[in-house]
């Protein structure tokens, strides 16, 4: 039965590899049926696997202590459901959007392969397996980033690889030290460090923790390894941007959570200089990303800078090193993924129908694309954190966690930075909503024509926009689930 855990990983990867050689997939409709069937079947397999209990599979070994290990726990279940839900909605959105991109056989081939890799990363049971899938994710997402093959896309892809491999080299250093100073490299709630060996080397290990955090933080857009994000998001297809913001950056956060709470341990990090340093770095990233988003004129780059800021909300919550901070971080992982998918899907719909890419060009767009822009408006309000949307739930927990942290001065500064960031978020998102629905008396209403995209693009937008409200109204079951994970870590 434990061997069954491999199926959700291998199935989409093999289906993606087979896609270019399947003759019936040369026709667009049959190809879409094939891709949709694979994605839905994979999601069903994921749900089946996570319902079978805490499965575990041990594969090949490099050394007696370094081996391939897959394992299901409540943290992996959380990320698996998040990734699978967004993948299904992105698939149907893509069926219409891909008409503009072309080369869809190659695109969908890698799209399926990446899904399998993401599932493997979420199921990783030790540092070696996670690092293996982490590097595979970088390589397999690269063709999606450069899909258009324009000069801008190729340059962005090169930057993406450079930042990703540089960050991964930092993470590899952490792998070496954990293997030496830990009882095991298997993910264990509370950490694996051999404190007898650590004694006298605490500052060295804290330095390694800092480097590893920054290394994995390259995928999570943490300063100073955030520079790839605006270029990749500007050049890449919008559905890929939605997945990048909602899933790819979040598995970077997953790697940090595994490293921080399942290898080093919360007790080792708590009240250390590394905690202080990383709280400062995450707050710098929150403020910097919000300010750059506020100043940015291009729509996709504005949303990219927003992602830089919002994902560091999550990292800041983790560095509070408390149950309430962890709760806020986990809630924001889910809510930001949903909200930012709406924003990127809406941006994609606008560009798909109008070819408009700059904010100032969106004047009156709410009159010609009302459903799209209403979804954009709902997501904007949710990201700001206005009740009763989902954003208020996660940001409230983060704010309370900051104020009650073991570093009271830095915690108060953190709460202030989160508030300033929320105000900047209102500025850079609601300004778009305002000109979209209230273009002014001089606007030429006579030239308006309905440009709403087809149902395949609209329905995912509406579903996700509804979720950004429903999760804010009924969050208690999710909070209970997250607190169940936190109890094992603190």
One Martini backbone bead per residue (centre of mass of N, CA, C, O) as a GRO file, in nm:
protein
  490
    1UNK     BB    1   0.056   0.063  -0.020
    2UNK     BB    2   0.301   0.268   0.002
    3UNK     BB    3   0.358   0.268  -0.312
    4UNK     BB    4   0.111   0.456  -0.390
    5UNK     BB    5   0.257   0.738  -0.339
    6UNK     BB    6   0.385   0.748  -0.638
    7UNK     BB    7   0.149   0.795  -0.838
    8UNK     BB    8   0.096   1.117  -0.824
    9UNK     BB    9   0.382   1.166  -0.945
   10UNK     BB   10   0.414   0.982  -1.206
   11UNK     BB   11   0.161   1.029  -1.376
   12UNK     BB   12   0.205   1.331  -1.479
   13UNK     BB   13   0.491   1.289  -1.585
   14UNK     BB   14   0.427   1.068  -1.796
   15UNK     BB   15   0.201   1.227  -1.939
   16UNK     BB   16   0.388   1.462  -2.026
   17UNK     BB   17   0.593   1.288  -2.192
   18UNK     BB   18   0.362   1.166  -2.389
   19UNK     BB   19   0.216   1.400  -2.535
   20UNK     BB   20   0.401   1.451  -2.800
   21UNK     BB   21   0.337   1.127  -2.906
   22UNK     BB   22   0.033   1.164  -2.922
   23UNK     BB   23  -0.177   1.168  -3.183
   24UNK     BB   24  -0.457   1.266  -3.063
   25UNK     BB   25  -0.310   1.540  -2.943
   26UNK     BB   26  -0.307   1.721  -3.205
   27UNK     BB   27  -0.580   1.791  -3.113
   28UNK     BB   28  -0.708   2.026  -2.919
   29UNK     BB   29  -0.954   1.889  -2.778
   30UNK     BB   30  -0.809   1.622  -2.706
   31UNK     BB   31  -0.584   1.758  -2.544
   32UNK     BB   32  -0.767   1.884  -2.329
   33UNK     BB   33  -0.888   1.624  -2.225
   34UNK     BB   34  -0.624   1.496  -2.138
   35UNK     BB   35  -0.526   1.712  -1.938
   36UNK     BB   36  -0.777   1.723  -1.758
   37UNK     BB   37  -0.772   1.423  -1.680
   38UNK     BB   38  -0.495   1.420  -1.544
   39UNK     BB   39  -0.543   1.639  -1.331
   40UNK     BB   40  -0.796   1.517  -1.196
   41UNK     BB   41  -0.675   1.239  -1.135
   42UNK     BB   42  -0.444   1.343  -0.960
   43UNK     BB   43  -0.618   1.482  -0.747
   44UNK     BB   44  -0.762   1.220  -0.665
   45UNK     BB   45  -0.504   1.073  -0.575
   46UNK     BB   46  -0.427   1.271  -0.357
   47UNK     BB   47  -0.683   1.235  -0.185
   48UNK     BB   48  -0.640   0.934  -0.138
   49UNK     BB   49  -0.362   0.940  -0.002
   50UNK     BB   50  -0.441   1.145   0.237
   51UNK     BB   51  -0.674   0.932   0.344
   52UNK     BB   52  -0.466   0.677   0.433
   53UNK     BB   53  -0.271   0.830   0.598
   54UNK     BB   54   0.069   0.791   0.717
   55UNK     BB   55   0.249   0.754   0.473
   56UNK     BB   56   0.544   0.549   0.366
   57UNK     BB   57   0.850   0.583   0.154
   58UNK     BB   58   1.140   0.386   0.075
   59UNK     BB   59   1.418   0.414  -0.120
   60UNK     BB   60   1.689   0.505  -0.227
   61UNK     BB   61   2.047   0.507  -0.157
   62UNK     BB   62   2.351   0.674  -0.077
   63UNK     BB   63   2.337   0.636   0.228
   64UNK     BB   64   2.236   0.535   0.534
   65UNK     BB   65   2.131   0.859   0.581
   66UNK     BB   66   2.075   0.883   0.257
   67UNK     BB   67   1.736   0.901   0.135
   68UNK     BB   68   1.444   0.817  -0.012
   69UNK     BB   69   1.148   1.008   0.111
   70UNK     BB   70   0.808   0.950   0.174
   71UNK     BB   71   0.548   1.162   0.337
   72UNK     BB   72   0.249   1.182   0.534
   73UNK     BB   73   0.109   1.486   0.655
   74UNK     BB   74  -0.054   1.771   0.748
   75UNK     BB   75   0.131   1.960   0.588
   76UNK     BB   76   0.118   1.817   0.313
   77UNK     BB   77  -0.188   1.831   0.282
   78UNK     BB   78  -0.214   2.136   0.261
   79UNK     BB   79  -0.033   2.169  -0.002
   80UNK     BB   80  -0.177   1.967  -0.187
   81UNK     BB   81  -0.454   2.104  -0.198
   82UNK     BB   82  -0.361   2.376  -0.299
   83UNK     BB   83  -0.220   2.284  -0.564
   84UNK     BB   84  -0.461   2.124  -0.690
   85UNK     BB   85  -0.672   2.347  -0.701
   86UNK     BB   86  -0.506   2.544  -0.883
   87UNK     BB   87  -0.451   2.347  -1.117
   88UNK     BB   88  -0.737   2.305  -1.216
   89UNK     BB   89  -0.812   2.605  -1.273
   90UNK     BB   90  -0.568   2.663  -1.462
   91UNK     BB   91  -0.636   2.463  -1.683
   92UNK     BB   92  -0.903   2.595  -1.785
   93UNK     BB   93  -0.790   2.875  -1.832
   94UNK     BB   94  -0.575   2.784  -2.049
   95UNK     BB   95  -0.757   2.687  -2.289
   96UNK     BB   96  -0.790   2.988  -2.379
   97UNK     BB   97  -0.514   3.139  -2.339
   98UNK     BB   98  -0.332   2.951  -2.531
   99UNK     BB   99  -0.418   3.068  -2.809
  100UNK     BB  100  -0.208   3.313  -2.782
  101UNK     BB  101   0.066   3.147  -2.741
  102UNK     BB  102   0.114   2.867  -2.818
  103UNK     BB  103   0.280   2.575  -2.797
  104UNK     BB  104   0.091   2.368  -2.620
  105UNK     BB  105   0.233   2.097  -2.602
  106UNK     BB  106   0.481   2.188  -2.445
  107UNK     BB  107   0.339   2.326  -2.216
  108UNK     BB  108   0.163   2.083  -2.108
  109UNK     BB  109   0.391   1.895  -2.054
  110UNK     BB  110   0.525   2.071  -1.826
  111UNK     BB  111   0.270   2.116  -1.656
  112UNK     BB  112   0.252   1.814  -1.567
  113UNK     BB  113   0.533   1.770  -1.455
  114UNK     BB  114   0.525   1.988  -1.233
  115UNK     BB  115   0.298   1.867  -1.071
  116UNK     BB  116   0.454   1.613  -0.984
  117UNK     BB  117   0.688   1.763  -0.845
  118UNK     BB  118   0.520   1.913  -0.632
  119UNK     BB  119   0.412   1.660  -0.495
  120UNK     BB  120   0.689   1.551  -0.413
  121UNK     BB  121   0.769   1.791  -0.237
  122UNK     BB  122   0.527   1.771  -0.035
  123UNK     BB  123   0.611   1.451   0.037
  124UNK     BB  124   0.863   1.498   0.169
  125UNK     BB  125   1.065   1.332   0.440
  126UNK     BB  126   1.339   1.482   0.356
  127UNK     BB  127   1.601   1.672   0.260
  128UNK     BB  128   1.687   1.518   0.008
  129UNK     BB  129   1.410   1.501  -0.136
  130UNK     BB  130   1.346   1.801  -0.138
  131UNK     BB  131   1.599   1.890  -0.298
  132UNK     BB  132   1.543   1.727  -0.550
  133UNK     BB  133   1.261   1.861  -0.618
  134UNK     BB  134   1.355   2.154  -0.612
  135UNK     BB  135   1.542   2.131  -0.862
  136UNK     BB  136   1.328   2.019  -1.055
  137UNK     BB  137   1.147   2.269  -1.048
  138UNK     BB  138   1.339   2.465  -1.181
  139UNK     BB  139   1.375   2.307  -1.454
  140UNK     BB  140   1.058   2.266  -1.527
  141UNK     BB  141   0.977   2.583  -1.515
  142UNK     BB  142   1.150   2.721  -1.730
  143UNK     BB  143   0.976   2.666  -1.993
  144UNK     BB  144   0.738   2.842  -1.889
  145UNK     BB  145   0.885   3.114  -1.866
  146UNK     BB  146   1.001   3.090  -2.190
  147UNK     BB  147   0.766   3.028  -2.392
  148UNK     BB  148   0.778   3.282  -2.595
  149UNK     BB  149   1.093   3.345  -2.673
  150UNK     BB  150   1.172   3.608  -2.596
  151UNK     BB  151   1.404   3.821  -2.492
  152UNK     BB  152   1.270   3.874  -2.219
  153UNK     BB  153   1.222   3.575  -2.139
  154UNK     BB  154   1.517   3.475  -2.156
  155UNK     BB  155   1.628   3.671  -1.945
  156UNK     BB  156   1.439   3.584  -1.715
  157UNK     BB  157   1.525   3.284  -1.713
  158UNK     BB  158   1.821   3.330  -1.638
  159UNK     BB  159   1.760   3.471  -1.371
  160UNK     BB  160   1.603   3.241  -1.242
  161UNK     BB  161   1.835   3.035  -1.240
  162UNK     BB  162   2.047   3.196  -1.085
  163UNK     BB  163   1.886   3.238  -0.823
  164UNK     BB  164   1.808   2.942  -0.768
  165UNK     BB  165   2.100   2.816  -0.756
  166UNK     BB  166   2.212   3.003  -0.543
  167UNK     BB  167   2.008   2.928  -0.323
  168UNK     BB  168   2.061   2.618  -0.332
  169UNK     BB  169   2.354   2.636  -0.228
  170UNK     BB  170   2.274   2.720   0.056
  171UNK     BB  171   2.097   2.473   0.117
  172UNK     BB  172   2.328   2.265   0.088
  173UNK     BB  173   2.481   2.352   0.337
  174UNK     BB  174   2.257   2.273   0.532
  175UNK     BB  175   2.259   1.972   0.464
  176UNK     BB  176   2.545   1.909   0.565
  177UNK     BB  177   2.503   2.004   0.864
  178UNK     BB  178   2.261   1.829   0.937
  179UNK     BB  179   2.403   1.556   0.883
  180UNK     BB  180   2.614   1.612   1.117
  181UNK     BB  181   2.420   1.745   1.369
  182UNK     BB  182   2.218   1.515   1.322
  183UNK     BB  183   2.037   1.227   1.369
  184UNK     BB  184   1.874   1.327   1.110
  185UNK     BB  185   1.699   1.414   0.789
  186UNK     BB  186   1.435   1.372   0.899
  187UNK     BB  187   1.127   1.486   0.950
  188UNK     BB  188   1.090   1.641   1.281
  189UNK     BB  189   0.916   1.742   1.526
  190UNK     BB  190   1.143   1.987   1.679
  191UNK     BB  191   1.385   1.833   1.561
  192UNK     BB  192   1.748   1.687   1.507
  193UNK     BB  193   1.946   1.792   1.695
  194UNK     BB  194   2.259   1.740   1.849
  195UNK     BB  195   2.328   1.901   2.140
  196UNK     BB  196   2.611   1.790   2.200
  197UNK     BB  197   2.733   1.890   1.923
  198UNK     BB  198   2.633   2.190   1.935
  199UNK     BB  199   2.797   2.250   2.163
  200UNK     BB  200   2.980   2.548   2.082
  201UNK     BB  201   2.806   2.579   1.777
  202UNK     BB  202   2.564   2.779   1.765
  203UNK     BB  203   2.653   3.012   1.572
  204UNK     BB  204   2.708   2.836   1.331
  205UNK     BB  205   2.416   2.717   1.307
  206UNK     BB  206   2.277   2.992   1.278
  207UNK     BB  207   2.423   3.068   1.016
  208UNK     BB  208   2.313   2.826   0.855
  209UNK     BB  209   2.019   2.892   0.891
  210UNK     BB  210   2.030   3.165   0.749
  211UNK     BB  211   2.129   3.060   0.473
  212UNK     BB  212   1.898   2.857   0.422
  213UNK     BB  213   1.668   3.057   0.432
  214UNK     BB  214   1.769   3.232   0.196
  215UNK     BB  215   1.781   3.010  -0.013
  216UNK     BB  216   1.475   2.936  -0.004
  217UNK     BB  217   1.392   3.245  -0.031
  218UNK     BB  218   1.422   3.273  -0.339
  219UNK     BB  219   1.136   3.147  -0.398
  220UNK     BB  220   1.001   3.359  -0.172
  221UNK     BB  221   1.115   3.653  -0.230
  222UNK     BB  222   1.367   3.726  -0.061
  223UNK     BB  223   1.563   3.938   0.066
  224UNK     BB  224   1.810   3.951  -0.194
  225UNK     BB  225   1.640   3.706  -0.381
  226UNK     BB  226   1.401   3.882  -0.569
  227UNK     BB  227   1.484   3.989  -0.868
  228UNK     BB  228   1.323   3.780  -1.060
  229UNK     BB  229   1.017   3.837  -1.036
  230UNK     BB  230   0.936   4.081  -1.225
  231UNK     BB  231   1.053   3.957  -1.488
  232UNK     BB  232   0.897   3.687  -1.494
  233UNK     BB  233   0.605   3.806  -1.468
  234UNK     BB  234   0.621   3.988  -1.722
  235UNK     BB  235   0.704   3.746  -1.936
  236UNK     BB  236   0.500   3.554  -1.840
  237UNK     BB  237   0.238   3.371  -1.815
  238UNK     BB  238  -0.036   3.421  -1.619
  239UNK     BB  239  -0.090   3.131  -1.515
  240UNK     BB  240   0.203   3.101  -1.413
  241UNK     BB  241   0.193   3.337  -1.216
  242UNK     BB  242  -0.027   3.219  -1.038
  243UNK     BB  243   0.142   2.966  -0.962
  244UNK     BB  244   0.391   3.109  -0.859
  245UNK     BB  245   0.245   3.269  -0.631
  246UNK     BB  246   0.068   3.017  -0.514
  247UNK     BB  247   0.307   2.777  -0.529
  248UNK     BB  248   0.616   2.819  -0.574
  249UNK     BB  249   0.659   3.011  -0.331
  250UNK     BB  250   0.525   2.808  -0.121
  251UNK     BB  251   0.743   2.580  -0.143
  252UNK     BB  252   0.958   2.759  -0.024
  253UNK     BB  253   0.814   2.777   0.247
  254UNK     BB  254   0.806   2.477   0.305
  255UNK     BB  255   1.112   2.444   0.323
  256UNK     BB  256   1.140   2.633   0.566
  257UNK     BB  257   0.959   2.481   0.761
  258UNK     BB  258   1.116   2.217   0.760
  259UNK     BB  259   1.388   2.337   0.847
  260UNK     BB  260   1.297   2.493   1.109
  261UNK     BB  261   1.085   2.269   1.259
  262UNK     BB  262   1.221   1.968   1.149
  263UNK     BB  263   1.540   2.033   1.217
  264UNK     BB  264   1.624   2.269   1.410
  265UNK     BB  265   1.402   2.413   1.565
  266UNK     BB  266   1.239   2.639   1.759
  267UNK     BB  267   1.425   2.650   2.014
  268UNK     BB  268   1.690   2.727   1.861
  269UNK     BB  269   1.575   3.004   1.733
  270UNK     BB  270   1.474   3.118   1.979
  271UNK     BB  271   1.617   3.406   2.089
  272UNK     BB  272   1.798   3.487   1.844
  273UNK     BB  273   1.988   3.649   1.612
  274UNK     BB  274   1.844   3.516   1.370
  275UNK     BB  275   1.561   3.608   1.433
  276UNK     BB  276   1.616   3.911   1.419
  277UNK     BB  277   1.733   3.924   1.133
  278UNK     BB  278   1.481   3.796   0.983
  279UNK     BB  279   1.271   3.999   1.072
  280UNK     BB  280   1.404   4.237   0.931
  281UNK     BB  281   1.412   4.121   0.641
  282UNK     BB  282   1.106   4.075   0.608
  283UNK     BB  283   1.020   4.371   0.658
  284UNK     BB  284   1.178   4.491   0.426
  285UNK     BB  285   1.024   4.330   0.207
  286UNK     BB  286   0.743   4.430   0.264
  287UNK     BB  287   0.798   4.733   0.214
  288UNK     BB  288   0.941   4.725  -0.059
  289UNK     BB  289   0.721   4.581  -0.224
  290UNK     BB  290   0.495   4.789  -0.174
  291UNK     BB  291   0.643   5.040  -0.287
  292UNK     BB  292   0.700   4.929  -0.573
  293UNK     BB  293   0.404   4.874  -0.643
  294UNK     BB  294   0.305   5.170  -0.612
  295UNK     BB  295   0.512   5.276  -0.850
  296UNK     BB  296   0.410   5.086  -1.055
  297UNK     BB  297   0.275   5.074  -1.404
  298UNK     BB  298   0.281   4.780  -1.448
  299UNK     BB  299   0.069   4.531  -1.382
  300UNK     BB  300   0.245   4.269  -1.340
  301UNK     BB  301   0.469   4.407  -1.171
  302UNK     BB  302   0.289   4.496  -0.945
  303UNK     BB  303   0.207   4.204  -0.862
  304UNK     BB  304   0.494   4.108  -0.809
  305UNK     BB  305   0.564   4.301  -0.575
  306UNK     BB  306   0.332   4.204  -0.403
  307UNK     BB  307   0.440   3.918  -0.361
  308UNK     BB  308   0.696   3.989  -0.214
  309UNK     BB  309   0.547   4.111   0.029
  310UNK     BB  310   0.334   3.882   0.107
  311UNK     BB  311   0.534   3.645   0.157
  312UNK     BB  312   0.677   3.799   0.398
  313UNK     BB  313   0.452   3.770   0.592
  314UNK     BB  314   0.499   3.470   0.633
  315UNK     BB  315   0.797   3.483   0.729
  316UNK     BB  316   0.740   3.659   0.971
  317UNK     BB  317   0.549   3.463   1.115
  318UNK     BB  318   0.763   3.241   1.154
  319UNK     BB  319   0.976   3.436   1.317
  320UNK     BB  320   0.807   3.457   1.579
  321UNK     BB  321   0.785   3.176   1.714
  322UNK     BB  322   0.464   3.091   1.719
  323UNK     BB  323   0.147   2.996   1.707
  324UNK     BB  324   0.022   3.263   1.597
  325UNK     BB  325   0.231   3.305   1.372
  326UNK     BB  326   0.189   3.034   1.228
  327UNK     BB  327  -0.108   3.073   1.170
  328UNK     BB  328  -0.081   3.329   0.995
  329UNK     BB  329   0.106   3.206   0.782
  330UNK     BB  330  -0.077   2.972   0.684
  331UNK     BB  331  -0.319   3.144   0.607
  332UNK     BB  332  -0.159   3.325   0.400
  333UNK     BB  333  -0.085   3.109   0.204
  334UNK     BB  334  -0.375   3.053   0.109
  335UNK     BB  335  -0.497   3.338   0.062
  336UNK     BB  336  -0.283   3.447  -0.132
  337UNK     BB  337  -0.317   3.232  -0.349
  338UNK     BB  338  -0.609   3.303  -0.419
  339UNK     BB  339  -0.593   3.610  -0.464
  340UNK     BB  340  -0.356   3.614  -0.676
  341UNK     BB  341  -0.502   3.443  -0.884
  342UNK     BB  342  -0.717   3.649  -0.946
  343UNK     BB  343  -0.532   3.883  -1.036
  344UNK     BB  344  -0.387   3.726  -1.267
  345UNK     BB  345  -0.637   3.636  -1.420
  346UNK     BB  346  -0.740   3.921  -1.472
  347UNK     BB  347  -0.492   4.026  -1.619
  348UNK     BB  348  -0.503   3.812  -1.842
  349UNK     BB  349  -0.782   3.891  -1.952
  350UNK     BB  350  -0.711   4.177  -2.032
  351UNK     BB  351  -0.475   4.111  -2.224
  352UNK     BB  352  -0.630   3.910  -2.407
  353UNK     BB  353  -0.861   4.133  -2.496
  354UNK     BB  354  -0.665   4.426  -2.514
  355UNK     BB  355  -0.338   4.452  -2.464
  356UNK     BB  356  -0.322   4.571  -2.179
  357UNK     BB  357  -0.037   4.662  -1.939
  358UNK     BB  358  -0.123   4.935  -1.815
  359UNK     BB  359  -0.281   5.112  -1.579
  360UNK     BB  360  -0.371   5.371  -1.750
  361UNK     BB  361  -0.535   5.175  -1.963
  362UNK     BB  362  -0.789   5.093  -1.747
  363UNK     BB  363  -0.989   5.295  -1.821
  364UNK     BB  364  -1.313   5.155  -1.806
  365UNK     BB  365  -1.288   4.831  -1.787
  366UNK     BB  366  -1.542   4.776  -1.599
  367UNK     BB  367  -1.754   4.820  -1.837
  368UNK     BB  368  -1.639   4.577  -2.037
  369UNK     BB  369  -1.530   4.394  -1.762
  370UNK     BB  370  -1.712   4.330  -1.496
  371UNK     BB  371  -1.643   4.049  -1.382
  372UNK     BB  372  -1.338   4.072  -1.372
  373UNK     BB  373  -1.332   4.342  -1.194
  374UNK     BB  374  -1.491   4.234  -0.953
  375UNK     BB  375  -1.287   4.019  -0.880
  376UNK     BB  376  -1.054   4.216  -0.844
  377UNK     BB  377  -1.187   4.381  -0.616
  378UNK     BB  378  -1.224   4.154  -0.410
  379UNK     BB  379  -0.922   4.076  -0.395
  380UNK     BB  380  -0.821   4.353  -0.304
  381UNK     BB  381  -0.976   4.366  -0.038
  382UNK     BB  382  -0.853   4.102   0.075
  383UNK     BB  383  -0.550   4.192   0.071
  384UNK     BB  384  -0.587   4.428   0.266
  385UNK     BB  385  -0.813   4.336   0.504
  386UNK     BB  386  -1.129   4.330   0.469
  387UNK     BB  387  -1.410   4.286   0.602
  388UNK     BB  388  -1.495   3.936   0.548
  389UNK     BB  389  -1.227   3.859   0.447
  390UNK     BB  390  -0.944   3.663   0.451
  391UNK     BB  391  -0.717   3.873   0.517
  392UNK     BB  392  -0.800   3.945   0.814
  393UNK     BB  393  -0.729   3.676   0.949
  394UNK     BB  394  -0.421   3.662   0.896
  395UNK     BB  395  -0.341   3.958   0.981
  396UNK     BB  396  -0.434   3.940   1.270
  397UNK     BB  397  -0.243   3.713   1.359
  398UNK     BB  398   0.018   3.863   1.284
  399UNK     BB  399  -0.023   4.110   1.465
  400UNK     BB  400  -0.052   3.961   1.736
  401UNK     BB  401   0.217   3.809   1.714
  402UNK     BB  402   0.399   4.058   1.709
  403UNK     BB  403   0.314   4.193   1.983
  404UNK     BB  404   0.365   3.894   2.144
  405UNK     BB  405   0.653   3.877   2.119
  406UNK     BB  406   0.993   3.836   2.235
  407UNK     BB  407   1.017   4.117   2.053
  408UNK     BB  408   0.861   4.397   2.122
  409UNK     BB  409   0.983   4.617   1.942
  410UNK     BB  410   0.985   4.456   1.673
  411UNK     BB  411   0.685   4.385   1.686
  412UNK     BB  412   0.577   4.675   1.665
  413UNK     BB  413   0.715   4.739   1.401
  414UNK     BB  414   0.581   4.511   1.244
  415UNK     BB  415   0.289   4.606   1.276
  416UNK     BB  416   0.342   4.876   1.132
  417UNK     BB  417   0.435   4.760   0.859
  418UNK     BB  418   0.172   4.607   0.797
  419UNK     BB  419  -0.003   4.861   0.791
  420UNK     BB  420   0.146   5.015   0.569
  421UNK     BB  421   0.115   4.791   0.358
  422UNK     BB  422  -0.195   4.801   0.349
  423UNK     BB  423  -0.208   5.093   0.243
  424UNK     BB  424  -0.043   5.040  -0.016
  425UNK     BB  425  -0.232   4.825  -0.126
  426UNK     BB  426  -0.468   5.016  -0.161
  427UNK     BB  427  -0.323   5.203  -0.360
  428UNK     BB  428  -0.234   4.981  -0.593
  429UNK     BB  429  -0.538   4.860  -0.629
  430UNK     BB  430  -0.773   5.079  -0.597
  431UNK     BB  431  -0.679   5.254  -0.835
  432UNK     BB  432  -0.772   5.051  -1.046
  433UNK     BB  433  -1.069   5.028  -0.965
  434UNK     BB  434  -1.143   5.325  -0.996
  435UNK     BB  435  -1.075   5.361  -1.308
  436UNK     BB  436  -1.254   5.121  -1.404
  437UNK     BB  437  -1.545   5.243  -1.278
  438UNK     BB  438  -1.426   5.566  -1.267
  439UNK     BB  439  -1.331   5.746  -1.548
  440UNK     BB  440  -1.510   5.988  -1.597
  441UNK     BB  441  -1.666   6.241  -1.781
  442UNK     BB  442  -1.454   6.214  -2.041
  443UNK     BB  443  -1.545   5.949  -2.109
  444UNK     BB  444  -1.601   5.716  -2.380
  445UNK     BB  445  -1.894   5.540  -2.382
  446UNK     BB  446  -1.955   5.480  -2.690
  447UNK     BB  447  -1.690   5.278  -2.729
  448UNK     BB  448  -1.809   5.054  -2.582
  449UNK     BB  449  -1.729   4.698  -2.526
  450UNK     BB  450  -1.770   4.378  -2.480
  451UNK     BB  451  -1.479   4.169  -2.325
  452UNK     BB  452  -1.545   3.912  -2.212
  453UNK     BB  453  -1.447   3.624  -2.144
  454UNK     BB  454  -1.472   3.311  -2.128
  455UNK     BB  455  -1.569   3.062  -1.914
  456UNK     BB  456  -1.282   2.936  -1.866
  457UNK     BB  457  -1.195   3.217  -1.725
  458UNK     BB  458  -1.433   3.308  -1.537
  459UNK     BB  459  -1.494   3.075  -1.338
  460UNK     BB  460  -1.226   3.072  -1.176
  461UNK     BB  461  -1.258   3.361  -1.077
  462UNK     BB  462  -1.525   3.328  -0.919
  463UNK     BB  463  -1.440   3.102  -0.728
  464UNK     BB  464  -1.197   3.252  -0.593
  465UNK     BB  465  -1.351   3.503  -0.500
  466UNK     BB  466  -1.544   3.347  -0.315
  467UNK     BB  467  -1.321   3.224  -0.132
  468UNK     BB  468  -1.216   3.505  -0.020
  469UNK     BB  469  -1.483   3.518   0.154
  470UNK     BB  470  -1.549   3.241   0.290
  471UNK     BB  471  -1.283   3.218   0.458
  472UNK     BB  472  -1.355   3.476   0.627
  473UNK     BB  473  -1.635   3.359   0.748
  474UNK     BB  474  -1.503   3.036   0.767
  475UNK     BB  475  -1.208   2.968   0.958
  476UNK     BB  476  -1.208   2.761   1.204
  477UNK     BB  477  -1.132   2.485   1.076
  478UNK     BB  478  -0.854   2.583   0.975
  479UNK     BB  479  -0.736   2.671   1.245
  480UNK     BB  480  -0.755   2.392   1.379
  481UNK     BB  481  -0.562   2.249   1.181
  482UNK     BB  482  -0.311   2.430   1.226
  483UNK     BB  483  -0.291   2.393   1.535
  484UNK     BB  484  -0.229   2.088   1.511
  485UNK     BB  485   0.053   2.140   1.394
  486UNK     BB  486   0.174   2.340   1.608
  487UNK     BB  487   0.177   2.153   1.861
  488UNK     BB  488   0.435   1.987   1.745
  489UNK     BB  489   0.645   2.255   1.736
  490UNK     BB  490   0.601   2.408   2.049
   0.00000   0.00000   0.00000
